[in-house]
């Protein structure tokens, strides 16, 4: 125990000393410094985090103000409470006063708006009543006019007589002018009624939209009222209907208009009916005035004045119907009253077949032309006025658009009233397609020529319709002339509207004609694929007959069946000689004749031309391959009796000629003739024939181009496509030509020129043990070796294709020279063997001239070589480049000394 206590005593003393050290001042100071540093670091980090958030930034602003608060917050709150209550009371009083002022201001606004709406409603009602009164007067006026027509049978259009309550009264000139002015004023009143109706309809539509907006806005306002809007101050600047109290006024106006809605709708219908009725009456007057002018009755100046007034009144009616969106009614009325009577009076099966047999429709072109001229003569001014009034394109736009864009942009925006398309073309097309007999005769005649003539006539009529109707007739005074003419005092006719119809206007009208659904349906009525099949069958049958005749009687058989004048022109202008190719080219040209070609079938006719060319090329290739045999049949030839003009002369004798079978690819003359014809055909396809197609598809003159309804760029593209198609079709020609010359002709001529080479072997027999003198000239057969080549070259040198050149002759000469050199080489080897055999004999004799038989043979071969070389050079072939000739020279070179010895003088 003593030891333990002794050990523990020092331990306790150490703990006490460490405690004293922790409680010492330096330690505490260092600890305080450490805590302050940690506090600053944490404060900085807290400040950074507060600065990055919106709520933290607010706390940072509040922090400094807290340091200024007095220590006793309760006393501060007691001091500020009276002041805060006073401020709240002041705010409440101001808010109540503001609400009172805003409420009274809104009441004033509602009263002002109500008065304004009342004035508007009164004007609307006054306009409605006024328009109804105009329509009532129009109905009364038409009833009087109809009664006058019914009782008298005919009423003068200039108002010379007026029927009032069943009593006829004579009118003076002044009264007549007053009647005309009254009629003109009435027409303008109808147009104003149309404007009024349009305005009323727009007001009704706007009112309906406002009611719908108020209904939707009420639901939105209710949803907003559920939110916290207590802090929003009322203001007179708040334009919302709910806040300003206008909704009730708007609804009141809307209820008023809703009560008038049936009358407004009825006004719209009645206005359109009155305008249509007035338009029909005016169109009848125009027709009657034209009939009087044709008869020569009345004063021309009065007629012109009356015509201008009628145009003004018709303009009022057309504009009124266009305002109401009833352009289709105007078009229908014009077609029914103006155009259909003309069509019914002129269109019949009798007039359709006039000038030809029944079913040929020979009078269709003249019938359509007569209809167009009649419509232009009577209603041309109306059509031009309508086109000028309702055209949608501005002059500035017309200046910017070119030929390619003009037609496309014009057809995009429809016209309010299109009399040219819907008023003239649609009834004409409907009449042609509705009557079963006329429809069958025009669209399905069953004869290709008649179908083509009918299509061409109607296509010409349609393509020129806009120009025929809108172009003023010759002799019509221009606008400048009419405006510059002196006028009487009070005559304002020079201020009347006059349309400006230019080329762009006519082009736009034509584009609308082509874009109309009736035109699309009209084109569907034509069974053009069947027409093409009939036409193509004619040409293929014609070509097949020609090929069959050529196969029986040879290439020079008279296979041409076309017009002799056409055949002569083809031969003289293009250089064709063989009848088959004249027949082929005439058939190709016939595809594009005006009596055969139809523009919608351009691609088919172009394909047909390619097929006809391909048929002939296939026939030629088959012959070149040797798969076709000519002849082998009997033909009948007629021998003239010599008394052609004598009717009693005996008939010409018939001789049956048997043509042996042969392959024409073995005849050089046929090969050269066919190759030359193919060369001409290739040139024509890429030049003359392409030009003929281009002149048909893309006419060179501007007037004809307009009838194609294609732009200049499109026509140029069509021409390029046609050129590419023809170039592709003619690609099969050069290989046939090259094969004919460089293979078949070369082989045939080589064979013919090689036949005389069999005489080379006979040279040795000529001098062997015959004691003949040495030769002094070439063997006779040498001149016949290249004779076939020379004769052929002389005959066909001018008909050798340029791409062939002179190479074919060189090939023949090379082949013949090679064979000639081989024959000479064999002969020289035989002669040498013979001489070696005779050397062992003592009886060998020296012939005349001191030459052996072998030397004479060699000398003859040398002379033959020289002559052959000369013949080769006469053909224009370089002898130095012929391997066979060089070899012949080497083989006969040792005989050159013998030749020189014979040339020495004795």
C-alpha positions, 0 to 999 in steps of 0.5 A: 500500500505504501508503494502504491500510494507512492506511485499514485502521488506523482500521477495526481500531481501531473494531472493538476499541473495540466489543468492549470496549463489549460486554464492559463491566459495564453491558452484561452487567448489562442482558443478565442482567436481560433474560435473568432477565425472559425466564426468569420469563416462561417460568416463569410460562407453564410453571406455567400450562400445568402447572396446567391438566393433572393430570400437571402438577399432580403435578410442581408438588407434587414440585417443592418437595420436590426442593429438600429432597433431600440432595445425595447420593441414593445414601446416602439410598437405602441408608439407606431400603432396610431400612426399605422391606423391613420394611414390605413384609414386614409388608404381606405377612404381614397380607394372608396373615392377611386371606386366611386369615380371609376364607377361613374366614369364607366357609366359615362363611357357606357352611355356614350357607347350606347349612344354610338351603338344606337346611332349605328343601329339606326344607320343599319336599320335605315340602310336595310330599309333603303336597300329593301326599298330599292329591291321593291322598286326593282321588282315593280319595274320588272313587273312593268317591263314583263307586262309590257313584253307580254302585251305588246310582244316586243318593247323598244330598248331605247325607251321610246315607249313606256308602258305605265299602268297599261296605258301607252304614252308618247315621250319626248326626247327629254323624257326619253333621256330622263328614262335612260338616266332613270334606268342607269340610276336604278342599276347603280342603286342596285349596286349600292344595295349590294354594297349595303347588303355586304356591309350589313352582313359584315356587321352581323358577322362582327356582332356574332364574333363579339358575342362569342368573345364576351362569352369566352371572356366571361369564363376567363374573368370568373377564373381571374376573380377567384385569384388574389386581385385585391391589390389591383386598383380600378382604372378607366384605362382598363379596356376589358369589356367586363371592367368597362361595362360595355358587355351589356351594350354590346349584347344589346346591339347584338340582340338588335342585329339578331332580330334583323338577321332574317331580313338581312339574309333575305336581303342578300338573297333578294339582292342577288336575284334582282341583280341577276334578273336585271343582268338577264334583262340587259343582256337581252337588250344587248342582243336586240340592239345587235340585231337592230345594228345588223339590220341597219335600223336606227341612228348609229350614234344613238345606238352607240350611246345606248350601247355605252349605257348598257355597258355601264348598267351591266358593269353595275350588275356584275360588280354587285354580284361580285361583292356578294360573292355571287359571281357564279350566278352572273356567269350562269346568267350570262351562259344561259341568256347570252351564249346558249341561244347562240349555241342552240341556233348553230349547233346541230348534226346537219351543220356538224356534217356540212361540207362532207359526208355524214359522220365526218364532222367536216363542218366542225371547224367552221361551226366553232369559228362561227360561234366564236365570231358571233359571241365576240360580235354581240358580247365582246364589249361585255367580255372585255369589260368583265375581264378588265374589272375582275382581273386580279393582277396589277400592271406592275406585276405584269411587267415583272413576270415573264412568259414562263411565270405569267400563265402560272401565276394568273391561274392561281388567283380565281376571278370573282366573275370569269365570263370567258371561261364559265360564261362562254367555254363551259356552255360550249363544252357542255353542249358538245359533251351532253348531246349523245349524237354530237358527243359520239360524232366528235369524240368517238368517230371510229376513224383516225382521220376524223378523230384527228380533225375533230381534235385539231378543230376543238384544240384550235378553238380552245387555244384561240378562244381568249384571243378571239373574244378579248381582242377588239374587232378591226375598226374599233376606236381605241381608248385614246381616240374615244377620250380625245374626241370632242364632247358636248357640254354635260357629256361625260361618256369620256370618263366611262370605264374602259378596259385595258386588254393587253397580251398578258390579260389574254394569256391569263384568260387562256390559262384559266381556260386550261385550268378549269375542271370542265377543260380537264373533263373535256380532254378526258373524253378523247381516247387518244391512246387508241388513236395513236395505236391506229396511226402507229399500226398504219405506219408499221403495216406500211413498213412491214410491206416494204420490208417484205417486198425488199426481202423478195425482190432485193434492195432496189425493189420499188417499195415506196408507197407514199406520195411521189412529190414527197419521195422526190423531195426526199431523194433530191434534198437528202440523197436517199436512193434505196426505196426502203429508206425513202419509205422509212423517212417518209413514214417518219415525217408523216408522224409529225404532219398536221393531219396526223400529229396531236400534241398530247401524244408527242411522247408516243409519236417520238417513241413510235419514230424510234421504234420504226428506225429500230425495226429497219436497223433490226432488219439490216442487222439480221441481213448482215448476220446472214440470218436472212435470205433474199429472193427465192421467189417468183415476181411478175414484171409487166412489159409495156405494149408501146401503145399507152395512149390507145385504149384499145391497145392490148394489155401489157404482157406479164413476165414471171421472173424467178429470183434465186435465193442469196444472202445480200451480205455477200454482195458488196454493192448491197452492203455499200448501198445500205451502209450509205443509206444508214449514214444519211439516215443517221445525219438526218435524224440528228439534223433534218428530222430533228428540225422537222419535229422541232418545227411541229412541237416548238413552232418558230413563230410567236403566234403559233407558240402561244397556241402550244400554251408552253413557255419558251423555256419549256419548248427549248427543253422539249427540243433538247429531250427530242434531240437526246432521244433521236441521238440515242436511237441512232447509236445503233447505226455506226456499228452497222456501217463500220461492220459493213465496210471494215468486215463484210465488204473487206472480206468479200473484196479480198475473196474476189481479189484473191481468186486470180492468185491461183494463176501464180502457180502457172508461171513455172509451167509457162517457162519450164522446158518450153524454150520461151524467151525471157519475159518482158512484161507482167503476167496477164492475171496481175491486172485482174487481181485488184480489178474488183477493188478498183471497180468497186472503189470507182463506183462507191468512192463518192458514197463512202461514209466519212468515218470509214475513210480509206482504211478499208482499201488498205485492209483489202490490199494487205490481205491480198498482198499477204496471200500473194506473197505466200503463193510467190514464196511457195512457187520460188521454193518449188523452182529452187527444188527443181533447179537443184534436181536438174543440177545433177543432170548433164543434159541441162540446157541454157535457153535463149538469152542465157537464162535458165527456166528458173531464172525466167520464172523469177524474172516473171515474178519480179515483173508481176511484183512491180506491176502489182505494186503499181496497181496498189499505188494507183488505189491511193494506198501507200505500198511501203506500209504493206507487209505483203508487198515488202515481202514480195520485194524481198522474194523477187529482189535477186531477179532485179539483176536479171531484169537489168540484164534484159534491159541492156542493149545488145 
